[in-house]
């Protein structure tokens, strides 16, 4: 009799565990539109919509960052802190935690797992590798944790992604170079980002796709600038020493260092497609009369604020797209005080706002935050 009772008890417990797991197996796929249609724009017309079970706040939210060794990532962490301190956001947060794990993908995954096991309600991630997070996504969904990737997103449709069109950004740069290089052919210096990330891959693919489709005879020299001014300046200097002359340059990040390397080497000014660093735009404005032609386009670090906003909306039970599309910031003419700031640091990314999401930051708000994890 006792054996039968124990068997029944174990079976009942197993059913209870299975039922609990089923209840916390991730979001429901529902019909759109999103709760905030202006901010949460679906990536395509085929993007599915998620609805997570509503949780009562305030919430414990974590930011699991990977690579930290450049200005964009530092400003991103400062932006996340500034957003978390805004009164309407702060009242919804019980805790906001940040960790940065460097280039080590396994360490970043371990950090996400630690947040899941510690009972955090949501985790936002700038993923070090797009394809490595599928198992941890399943673990987050099983635990009822909202997982949102931004910038370097997941190659998965089982978690929320927030991003600009990174491949489209590469296309913008390359198309502008094709239109602004008089010979419509030549040698392009492509300054790439951090190897293995989705952003580096997608931007590179966009550049190469446009050059190939243009019909011109293009030779591309690739160097790895790691989205960092100091690194970019060194590798560009080395490339100029070897190749002597380029007809155009596209640079994913480290644009200020790239132009400085050209100037130090007395390389003639050629069309440069670069990111939205304030220092780059200063140089473009200062040397426009000497032949430096620029397009400055990119994705502001305020993506992290949109990711946090999306995570909170999901925790509140609102409908959100599985993949949220954000607009690019693009400028070809530069005006001090409008789209660059001569009195501010070179190491600041301009265009760090998403007005349709109610996210606008001044340089002072961002620079007033510490650069450290917390």
C-alpha positions in Angstrom: 0.0 0.0 0.0 2.8 2.4 0.9 4.6 1.5 -2.4 1.4 2.4 -4.3 1.0 5.6 -2.4 4.7 6.6 -3.1 4.3 5.8 -6.8 1.2 7.9 -7.0 2.9 10.8 -5.1 6.0 10.7 -7.4 3.8 10.5 -10.5 1.8 13.5 -9.2 4.9 15.5 -8.5 6.2 14.7 -12.0 3.0 15.9 -13.6 3.2 19.0 -11.4 6.8 19.7 -12.6 5.8 19.1 -16.2 2.8 21.4 -15.9 5.0 24.1 -14.3 7.6 23.8 -17.1 4.8 23.9 -19.7 3.4 27.1 -18.2 6.9 28.7 -18.2 8.0 27.4 -21.6 8.3 30.9 -23.1 6.0 33.5 -24.7 2.8 32.8 -26.6 2.9 33.7 -30.3 -0.1 36.0 -30.8 -1.5 38.3 -33.4 -0.2 41.9 -33.7 0.1 44.7 -33.6 2.5 45.6 -30.8 1.3 47.6 -27.8 3.5 50.5 -28.8 3.4 50.6 -32.6 5.6 53.6 -33.0 8.5 52.2 -31.0 8.1 48.4 -31.5 8.1 48.2 -35.3 8.3 44.6 -36.5 11.3 43.7 -38.7 9.2 42.5 -41.6 5.5 41.9 -42.4 6.2 38.2 -41.5 7.6 38.9 -38.0 5.7 37.1 -35.3 4.5 38.7 -32.1 5.2 37.5 -28.5 3.2 37.9 -25.3 4.7 36.8 -22.1 2.7 36.1 -18.9 2.2 39.3 -17.0 4.4 39.8 -13.9 3.9 42.3 -11.2 6.8 44.7 -10.7 9.2 46.1 -9.7 11.5 44.0 -11.7 15.0 42.7 -11.5 16.7 43.3 -14.9 20.3 42.5 -15.9 22.5 43.6 -18.8 24.9 40.9 -19.9 27.5 42.6 -22.1 30.4 40.9 -23.8 33.2 43.0 -25.4 34.0 46.2 -23.5 37.1 47.6 -25.2 35.7 50.4 -27.3 33.9 53.7 -26.9 30.6 52.4 -28.2 30.3 49.7 -25.6 31.4 52.1 -22.8 28.8 54.6 -23.9 26.2 51.9 -24.2 26.7 51.0 -20.5 26.5 54.6 -19.5 23.3 55.0 -21.6 21.8 51.9 -19.9 22.5 53.5 -16.5 21.1 56.8 -17.5 17.9 55.1 -18.8 17.5 53.1 -15.6 17.8 56.3 -13.6 14.9 58.0 -15.4 12.1 58.4 -12.9 9.4 56.5 -14.9 11.8 53.6 -15.5 13.4 53.6 -12.0 10.1 53.1 -10.3 9.7 49.9 -12.3 13.0 48.4 -11.3 13.8 46.6 -8.1 17.4 46.0 -9.3 19.4 46.7 -12.4 22.7 44.8 -12.7 25.4 45.0 -15.4 28.3 42.6 -16.2 30.8 42.6 -19.0 32.6 39.4 -19.8 34.9 40.3 -22.7 35.5 38.2 -25.8 34.8 34.9 -24.1 31.5 33.6 -25.4 31.3 30.8 -22.8 31.8 33.4 -20.0 28.9 35.5 -21.4 26.6 32.5 -21.6 27.6 31.6 -18.0 26.7 35.1 -16.9 23.3 34.8 -18.5 22.8 31.4 -16.9 23.7 32.9 -13.5 21.1 35.6 -13.9 18.5 33.0 -14.8 19.4 30.9 -11.8 19.4 34.0 -9.6 15.7 34.7 -10.4 16.1 37.8 -12.6 12.9 38.7 -14.5 14.6 39.9 -17.7 18.1 39.9 -19.2 19.2 42.1 -22.1 22.3 40.9 -24.0 24.7 42.3 -26.6 25.6 38.8 -27.8 29.3 38.0 -28.5 28.3 35.3 -30.9 24.9 35.1 -32.7 24.6 31.3 -32.9 25.9 30.2 -29.5 22.9 31.2 -27.3 20.2 28.8 -28.5 20.5 26.4 -25.5 20.5 29.4 -23.0 17.5 30.9 -24.8 15.6 27.6 -24.1 16.7 27.7 -20.5 15.5 31.3 -20.2 12.1 30.5 -21.7 11.7 27.4 -19.5 12.4 29.6 -16.4 9.9 32.3 -17.6 12.8 34.9 -18.0 12.4 37.5 -20.8 15.6 37.5 -22.9 16.2 40.5 -25.2 19.2 40.8 -27.5 20.3 44.1 -29.1 23.1 45.3 -31.4 24.7 41.9 -31.8 21.5 39.8 -31.8 20.7 36.1 -31.6 20.4 33.9 -34.7 17.1 32.6 -33.2 13.4 33.5 -33.4 12.7 32.1 -29.8 13.9 35.3 -28.1 13.4 39.0 -28.7 15.9 40.8 -31.0 16.2 44.7 -31.1 18.4 46.1 -33.8 19.0 48.4 -36.7 19.5 46.9 -40.2 23.2 46.2 -39.8 23.6 44.7 -43.3 21.7 47.7 -44.6 24.2 50.0 -42.9 27.0 48.3 -44.8 25.0 48.8 -48.0 24.6 52.6 -47.2 28.4 53.1 -46.8 29.3 51.1 -49.9 26.6 52.6 -52.2 27.8 56.1 -51.1 31.4 55.1 -52.0 30.3 53.8 -55.4 28.6 57.1 -56.1 31.4 59.3 -54.8 34.5 57.6 -56.3 34.8 59.2 -59.7 36.3 56.2 -61.5 33.6 53.9 -60.1 36.3 51.3 -59.4 39.4 51.0 -57.3 40.9 49.8 -54.0 38.7 50.1 -50.9 40.0 49.9 -47.4 37.5 48.1 -45.2 38.0 48.6 -41.5 36.0 45.8 -39.8 34.9 45.3 -36.3 35.1 42.5 -33.7 35.4 39.1 -35.4 32.7 36.6 -34.8 29.9 39.1 -34.0 26.8 39.4 -36.0 27.3 43.2 -36.5 30.7 42.7 -38.1 29.4 39.9 -40.3 26.3 41.7 -41.4 28.0 45.1 -42.1 30.8 43.3 -44.1 28.2 41.4 -46.1 26.3 44.6 -46.9 29.5 46.3 -48.1 30.6 43.4 -50.3 27.1 42.8 -51.8 26.9 46.4 -53.0 30.4 46.5 -54.4 29.9 43.3 -56.3 26.5 44.4 -57.7 27.9 47.8 -58.8 29.6 46.3 -61.8 32.9 48.1 -61.0 36.2 46.5 -60.6 36.9 46.7 -56.9 39.7 45.4 -54.7 39.0 45.3 -51.0 41.7 45.3 -48.3 40.3 44.2 -44.9 41.8 45.1 -41.6 40.4 44.5 -38.1 39.8 47.7 -36.2 37.7 46.2 -33.4 35.4 49.3 -33.5 38.1 51.1 -31.5 39.9 54.3 -32.5 43.4 53.4 -31.2 43.3 49.9 -32.9 41.8 51.3 -36.1 44.5 54.1 -36.3 47.3 51.5 -36.0 45.9 49.0 -38.5 45.0 51.7 -41.0 48.5 53.2 -40.7 49.9 49.7 -41.4 47.6 49.2 -44.4 48.7 52.5 -45.9 52.3 51.6 -45.4 51.8 48.4 -47.4 49.3 49.4 -50.0 50.3 53.1 -50.4 47.0 54.4 -51.8 43.3 53.7 -51.4 40.4 55.2 -53.4 37.8 55.0 -50.6 37.4 53.8 -47.1 34.6 52.1 -45.2 34.9 51.8 -41.4 32.6 50.1 -39.0 33.9 51.9 -35.9 37.1 53.7 -35.0 36.3 56.2 -37.7 38.1 59.1 -36.0 41.3 57.0 -35.7 41.0 55.9 -39.3 41.0 59.5 -40.6 43.8 60.5 -38.3 45.9 57.7 -39.6 45.3 58.9 -43.2 46.2 62.4 -42.2 49.4 61.3 -40.4 50.5 59.3 -43.4 49.7 62.3 -45.7 47.3 60.1 -47.6 45.1 62.2 -50.0 41.6 62.7 -48.7 39.2 60.2 -50.3 35.5 59.4 -49.6 35.1 57.8 -46.2 32.0 56.0 -45.0 32.1 55.8 -41.2 30.2 55.5 -38.0 28.6 58.3 -35.9 31.6 59.2 -33.7 31.7 62.8 -32.7 35.4 63.0 -33.5 34.9 61.7 -37.0 32.2 64.3 -37.7 34.5 67.0 -36.3 37.2 66.0 -38.8 34.7 65.7 -41.7 33.5 69.2 -41.0 37.0 70.7 -40.4 38.5 69.2 -43.6 35.5 69.3 -46.0 37.1 72.2 -47.9 40.3 70.2 -48.4 38.5 67.3 -50.1 37.4 65.1 -47.2 34.0 63.7 -48.2 32.1 61.7 -45.6 29.0 59.9 -44.8 28.4 59.2 -41.1 25.9 56.5 -40.4 25.3 54.0 -37.6 23.4 52.6 -34.7 23.5 54.6 -31.5 24.3 53.0 -28.1 20.8 54.0 -27.1 19.7 50.6 -28.6 20.2 49.3 -25.1 17.5 51.6 -23.7 15.1 50.3 -26.4 16.0 46.8 -25.3 15.3 47.6 -21.7 12.0 49.3 -22.6 11.0 46.2 -24.7 11.9 43.9 -21.8 9.7 45.9 -19.4 6.8 45.9 -21.9 7.1 42.1 -22.2 7.1 41.7 -18.4 4.0 43.8 -18.2 2.3 41.4 -20.6 2.2 43.7 -23.6 2.4 42.4 -27.1 5.9 42.9 -28.7 7.4 41.8 -32.0 9.9 39.0 -31.8 12.3 41.3 -33.9 12.1 45.0 -33.4 13.5 47.3 -36.2 15.1 50.6 -35.3 16.0 53.4 -37.7 19.6 54.3 -38.7 21.1 57.7 -38.1 22.6 59.0 -41.4 24.3 62.3 -42.1 26.3 63.7 -45.0 26.4 67.3 -44.0 27.7 68.3 -40.6 26.6 71.3 -38.5 28.2 72.1 -35.1 25.6 71.9 -32.4 23.2 70.0 -34.5 24.7 66.7 -35.6 28.2 67.0 -34.0 29.6 68.9 -31.0 32.9 70.6 -31.3 33.2 71.2 -27.5 32.4 67.6 -26.6 34.8 64.6 -26.5 35.7 62.9 -29.7 34.8 59.7 -28.0 31.0 60.1 -28.1 28.5 58.6 -30.6 26.1 61.2 -31.9 22.6 60.2 -33.0 22.1 58.4 -29.7 18.3 58.7 -29.5 15.2 57.0 -30.7 12.4 59.6 -30.5 9.6 57.2 -31.6 10.4 55.3 -28.4 10.6 58.5 -26.2 14.4 57.9 -25.8 16.5 61.0 -26.1 19.8 61.6 -24.3 22.2 64.6 -24.2 25.9 64.1 -24.2 25.9 65.5 -20.6 23.4 62.9 -19.4 25.5 60.0 -20.8 28.9 61.3 -19.8 27.7 61.9 -16.3 27.4 58.2 -15.7 30.3 55.9 -14.6 31.8 53.5 -17.1 32.0 50.6 -14.6 29.8 47.6 -14.3 27.6 47.6 -11.2 
